Amino acid sequence: MHVEGLLKQHVIDPEICIRCNTCEETCPIDAVTHDDNNYVVNAEICNYCMDCISPCPTGAIDNWRVVSKAYSLEEQFSWSDLPAQEEIASGEAGGAIEALEDDVGALLEEARKGLGGKPVAPASASKPTVNLYNRGKPAKATITGNFRLTHAEADSDVRHIILDFGDQPFPVLEGQSIGIIPPGLNAEGKPHAARLYSIASARDGEKPNANNLSLTVKREDKGVCSNYLCDLPRGAKVEITGPFGATFLIPNDPASNILMICTGTGSAPFRGFTERRRRAMPEAAGHLLLFFGARRPEELPYFGPLQKVPEKLLTRHFCYSRVPGEPRTYVQDRIRSEGARLSALLNNSHTHIYICGLKGMESGVDEAFADVCRHASLDWATLKATMRESGRYHVETY
């Protein structure tokens, strides 16, 4: 949810700070200052440039609070420890803070309209960082990989694009999004709008402990940002905002069963979910189930790698709607055919549902779950609302 009237304030932890003056010397705009007690950041000057983060020897400089009113210099000078985050994150605004930029907030709200209410993060999910970089001060990443995922003869050109952040801090969680800023101006002579893309890798990168992430990008006809990204060679630089999103997150509870339903590039966050589960809790009691829709196998992103994921970790249901000689199968059809197993999972309070992809599949999936529930003497409308309110039902469609 986009939240107006809030500020992400850069603060310094006085318990950890060793008063070495590195941050004040590093800050290019003199936003950092000090008195006899503390080093502090002036919220009226700080522009989130992040230049002070890496040189800090203790990490005291890398702290943030979302506030409705910025802490003054006098307040910060008096601190002996950092104040707790205000309750606005889950109370005042009626939902988690997904993004602080108006355009990004509007995009996320549109993507989550199918929820039927405010989004809620899973109770066990890690706490995300949001809005670390913005258009005024974007992060700059380097393209280190750009691979076509769909078959050469497929109608769609979907790519796996890897962005490396070098020594810039860019903490993310699976399920979050980033903004890509395409260069140039639009027909009205204004800078192009940022385009949101879901992160397709795990929080610790394409490989463990790499400061990079990946995106799943489909080339759209006349799409300014998608064509820009799909044509970038290795070594090209890209301006990034974000990360964004604080609710479409994977639960950390190993008992969680995760139902993932997607089409096309909606598979991006689920690639990250699957890799996170494989790395962090390969023996988890909970199971992952993927319902993945595409026209043909040739147009299904990550088809090859998905075949190598052990059944023990992930149950796959591929649903093809345009294979010659075979009946059309959509994700909702497979949900119905798996009704017996799914109804048992829906009765389990450890089960989470995530839907990501084309908005057009929402109604079909909703009706399929209603049918599954009806056969199991469950009321889907009531169950869905309960799951959403407890952070176990998530929708992100476009």
Number of C-alpha atoms within 10 A of each C-alpha: 26 22 21 14 9 17 17 18 21 22 22 23 23 21 12 13 17 15 15 12 14 16 26 19 13 18 18 13 12 14 18 23 17 15 11 7 13 20 25 26 25 19 19 11 11 17 16 19 17 19 13 18 20 16 12 18 14 14 14 19 25 16 13 17 17 19 17 15 11 17 16 13 18 10 10 23 18 12 16 12 12 15 11 7 11 13 11 17 18 13 10 12 16 14 20 21 25 28 25 23 17 11 13 26 20 14 16 21 17 14 18 22 16 17 19 11 12 16 26 23 25 24 15 14 17 15 12 18 20 24 21 23 23 21 16 10 15 19 21 16 22 18 20 17 16 21 12 18 23 22 16 11 9 15 12 19 18 25 25 21 22 23 25 23 20 13 9 15 14 22 17 25 28 28 26 27 27 23 23 24 22 20 15 10 11 11 7 7 8 9 13 17 18 20 19 21 21 27 25 31 28 27 25 20 23 19 13 11 9 13 19 25 24 26 22 28 27 22 18 14 8 8 10 17 21 20 16 15 22 21 12 16 13 14 13 12 16 21 19 25 27 28 26 32 29 27 25 28 26 28 23 16 16 17 14 21 22 24 21 23 26 25 25 22 24 26 27 27 30 29 21 27 24 25 24 21 22 17 12 11 15 14 13 17 12 16 20 22 19 20 21 25 27 21 19 16 19 17 22 25 29 20 16 12 9 13 10 8 15 11 12 11 20 17 15 17 16 19 23 20 16 15 15 8 6 9 10 13 17 22 25 22 15 18 20 20 13 13 20 14 12 20 20 13 17 24 13 12 13 17 21 24 19 21 27 28 22 16 17 10 19 21 12 14 20 15 14 21 22 19 19 24 23 13 12 16 10 16 15 19 12 9 16 21 16 13 20 22 16 16 23 28 24 25 22 24 22 15
